[in-house]
Amino acid sequence: MELNVLMYLVPAIVMFGCGVYGFLTRKNMIAIMISLELMLNAVDINFVVFNRYLFPGQMEGMMFTLFAIAIAAAETALALAIIINVFRAVRNVDISEISKLKF
């Protein structure tokens, strides 16, 4: 691979690794959601880089990335609404406190 491709892939790999680590180790729902968004952004970077490397004249990877960003924005809005409702019920956004929602 060219050096230009690696200049984009290495930060994307680091971002994805940080997202996985944060997703697996955090107890706060907002921190977990931020880690998930970090992983999605790393995947979007990979889509664009591989599109530019494999098919330099075409825009499929970039269009797919735009759709992925739009879906991620909708997912974030929905997740924040769920987190706000959980906070109203439990007064905490810790994952271990979610079991209190069971009746």
C-alpha angles and dihedrals in degrees: 000000000000123000091243091060092049091051087065101034097054095057089044090053091048091049092050092048092050089049093051091047092049092046093052099042106038125091098189114092093217092052089049090051091050090051090051091051089050090055092048091051091050090053090049090054089051092051091054095043095049091046091053092045100045101031108021097176099047133078105208095112092049093049090048088051092052090053090047091052091050091050091047090053091052090046091051092051091050093046092050090051090052092047091050091051091048090050091052091052101041104019089227137077096207114128093225090059093058091086087073088072091071112096 
